[in-house]
Amino acid sequence: MQLNPNALPQPSTLPVGLPRGVAVLAAALGGLGVVMWIAANWASMGRVGHFALLQGLVLVMGVGAALKPAARAPLGLLALLGVGALFAYFGQTYQTGADPWQLFALWAVLALPLCWGARSDVLWAPWALVVVTAISLWTHTYSGHRWGVEADQLRVHLAAWTAGLALVAVLSPATSRVTGAGVWSFRTAVTLTVAAITLTAIGGLFHKPVQAQYVLGLLVFAVGLALLNTRAWFDIFAISAVALGVIALLAVGVARVLFDNGGGDWVGKLMLMGLIAAGLLASTVSGILHLARRHAAATPATGEAA
């Protein structure tokens, strides 16, 4: 059998990355499998059996993560999922009256030592998702159980944005030596926070007059772009996510201006809106590539000087 001389060589990280990826996938599927199995056998098992199984899962996986450093990340992920399943079952069984955001917040707090001990994106990334879910549910609760954007909800939205930005700061490269979080947990936090701010700001745009959330969203993104352009925080994925949020807000703002003026050719307005959005996207991509080349060129020079 002859090998193709034009074939690309095997990536150098494949022998290490592939087993880790398979282990993480197996842990995620295993944890979800336990949860689904309990749901499927809900009537055949007693309350004590359900609690014993979930608590045993968390205990065994936690001990295994402590004793087996090589398997710490996947076992820690299983324990993280087990904690969430345990709280979900507790809330369904006892009907404590707690708001859903409180269960997610408690899940995040109790899983924090686990993430800190594992020091891996395998745990920090899903932990960020849990935190953002808690923030979203908190926002819904303290906004009068409404997903809309009103003037009287400004303080709630600003508090939620502050919590999301604090999450980004905790998982940022600046704190990676303390938390052990890597680039993907940081990117996860940035992406989820950008999505939350963008949706809220767009909601403020559809009011007359336009709510302050829209302008403040653009201001937060402007500060974020300036911060991500620094040497310590630069990440092309994160800066692209924030830039995409800016494009979305500006494009929807243009659409609001165009279609607020009654009459005119709707097809022409749609074409103009498309051209403006395409121009914003093209200029943003060009700017991000310029920044990436500048930072890439500055890194070797700094290293040589050191």
ABEGO torsion letter per residue (X at the ends): XBBBAABBBBBAAAAAAAAAAAAAAAAAAAAAAAAAAAAAAAAABBAAAAAAAAAAAAAAAAAAAAABAAAAAAAAAAAAAAAAAAAAAAAAAAGAGBBAAAAAAAAAAAAAAAAAAAGBAAAAAAAAAAAAAAAAAAAAAAAGGBABBBAAAAAAAAAAAAAAAAAAAAABAAAAAAAGBBAAAAAAAAAAAAAAAAAAAAAAAABOBBBAAAAAAAAAAAAAAAAAABAAABBAAAAAAAAAAAAAAAAAAAAAAAAABBEEBAAAAAAAAAAAAAAAAAAAAAAAAAAAAAAAAAAAAAAAAX
